[in-house]
Amino acid sequence: MSLLNSRVYPRTIAALFFTLASCTALAAACESTDPSLLEAAPGAMYASARIGGDLVFISGQIGVDTTSQAPAPDFETQMLEALRRLDSVLALAGSDASLILRATVYVTDPANLATMNRLYRAYFEERGAPLPARSLVPGLNFGNAIAFEIDAIAALANCE
C-alpha cells in the first residue's frame, strides 16, 4: 500500500503542520516576551497575568473596544477581541496558544454557545494548537454588556 493511500498519511501531514506552526509561534513568543508589561496598572484590581514556575496564569480577557473601552456591539465581535487580547497577553508572557493547558470560558447567554464553540475551535485550529482542557460557565451575568470572557493557564515557551 502506498503512503498516499494509507490512513497514516493525512495524520502525518497534520502532525507535521502542527509542529511547524507551533515552532513558528513559539519563536515569536520568545522574541516578544516582556513580563513587566503584565503587572497591574496603577489603580487596577489585577494583573493581566502572573508567571509561576513554568506556568502563566492569565486573567479573564473580554472583548472591549481598545479606544473607548466599551464592550464590542455583538457577541462574535466581543469574543474575537477577547481572543486577540489573549494572544497579546500570551506573547508578553512568553507563551502562545499552543501552550494553553486549560481555559475557562464565560458566556452570558446560552444562545451563543454554538457560535462560541465554532469560534473557539477556529482560534486553536488557525494557530495549529491542540484544544486545551476547558470549563464552560454559561448564563453568568456580569452586570454590564460583557457577553464573553476567557481566562487560561498556559506553559511558558522554552526560549533557550
C-alpha positions in Angstrom: 0.0 0.0 0.0 1.4 3.4 -0.9 1.9 6.1 1.7 -0.6 8.3 -0.2 -3.3 5.7 0.1 -2.9 4.8 3.7 -4.8 6.3 6.6 -1.5 7.3 8.3 -0.5 9.9 5.6 -3.2 12.6 6.5 -2.4 12.3 10.2 1.3 12.5 9.5 0.8 15.7 7.4 -1.4 17.2 10.1 1.2 16.4 12.8 3.9 18.0 10.6 1.7 21.1 10.1 1.0 21.3 13.8 4.8 21.0 14.6 5.8 23.7 12.1 3.0 26.1 13.2 3.9 25.6 16.8 7.6 26.2 16.2 6.9 29.5 14.4 4.5 30.6 17.1 6.9 29.7 19.9 9.8 31.6 18.2 7.5 34.7 18.1 6.6 34.2 21.7 10.2 34.1 22.8 11.0 37.3 20.8 8.2 39.4 22.3 8.4 38.3 26.0 8.1 41.2 28.4 6.7 40.1 31.7 6.9 43.6 33.2 4.0 44.6 30.9 1.8 42.1 32.7 1.8 43.9 36.0 -1.3 45.7 37.2 -1.6 49.3 36.1 -1.8 51.9 38.9 -5.3 51.7 40.3 -6.1 48.4 38.5 -7.6 45.5 40.5 -5.5 42.7 38.9 -2.5 42.0 36.6 -3.0 40.7 33.0 -1.2 37.6 34.0 1.2 36.1 36.6 4.0 33.8 36.0 4.6 31.0 38.5 7.3 28.5 37.8 6.8 27.3 34.2 3.2 28.4 34.1 1.3 31.6 33.0 -2.0 32.3 34.8 -3.9 34.7 32.5 -6.7 36.9 33.9 -10.0 37.0 32.2 -9.9 38.6 28.8 -13.0 40.4 27.5 -14.0 42.0 24.2 -14.0 45.7 24.6 -13.1 48.4 22.1 -9.4 49.3 22.6 -10.1 53.0 22.3 -13.3 53.6 24.2 -13.1 50.5 26.5 -16.8 50.0 25.7 -18.0 46.4 25.1 -18.0 45.5 21.4 -21.5 45.6 19.9 -22.2 41.9 19.5 -21.2 38.5 20.8 -18.9 37.4 17.9 -17.0 40.7 17.9 -16.6 40.6 21.7 -15.3 37.0 21.5 -12.8 37.7 18.7 -11.5 40.8 20.5 -11.1 38.8 23.7 -9.1 36.1 21.8 -6.9 38.8 20.3 -6.2 40.1 23.8 -5.5 36.6 24.9 -2.9 36.3 22.2 -1.3 39.6 23.2 -1.0 38.5 26.9 0.4 35.1 26.0 3.0 36.8 23.8 4.0 39.3 26.5 4.4 36.4 29.0 6.5 34.2 26.6 3.8 31.7 25.6 1.3 31.2 22.9 -2.0 29.4 22.1 -0.3 26.0 21.5 0.8 26.1 25.2 -2.6 26.7 26.7 -3.3 23.8 29.1 -6.6 24.9 30.5 -9.2 27.6 29.7 -12.4 28.7 31.3 -14.9 30.5 29.2 -17.8 32.5 30.5 -20.8 33.1 28.2 -23.7 35.2 29.5 -26.3 34.0 27.0 -26.5 30.2 26.4 -28.0 31.0 23.0 -24.4 32.0 22.0 -22.9 28.6 22.8 -22.8 27.3 19.2 -21.1 30.5 18.0 -18.7 30.3 20.9 -17.8 26.7 20.2 -17.2 27.5 16.5 -15.0 30.5 17.1 -13.2 28.7 20.0 -12.3 25.7 17.8 -11.3 28.0 14.9 -9.0 30.0 17.2 -7.0 26.9 18.1 -7.1 25.4 14.6 -5.8 28.6 13.0 -2.8 28.6 15.3 -2.1 24.9 14.9 -2.7 24.4 18.6 -4.4 21.5 20.3 -7.6 22.1 22.2 -6.8 22.6 25.9 -8.9 21.3 28.9 -11.8 23.6 29.2 -14.6 24.6 31.6 -17.6 26.5 30.5 -19.7 28.8 32.7 -22.9 29.6 30.9 -25.6 32.1 31.9 -23.3 34.3 34.1 -24.5 37.9 34.4 -21.6 40.3 34.6 -24.0 43.2 35.3 -22.9 45.0 32.2 -22.8 44.4 28.4 -20.0 41.9 28.5 -21.1 38.7 26.8 -17.9 36.6 26.8 -14.7 36.2 28.9 -11.9 33.7 28.8 -9.1 33.0 31.3 -6.3 30.5 30.8 -3.4 28.7 32.2 -0.5 28.1 29.8 3.0 26.8 29.9 5.9 29.1 29.2 7.7 28.7 25.9 11.1 27.1 26.2 13.2 30.0 24.8 16.7 28.6 25.3 
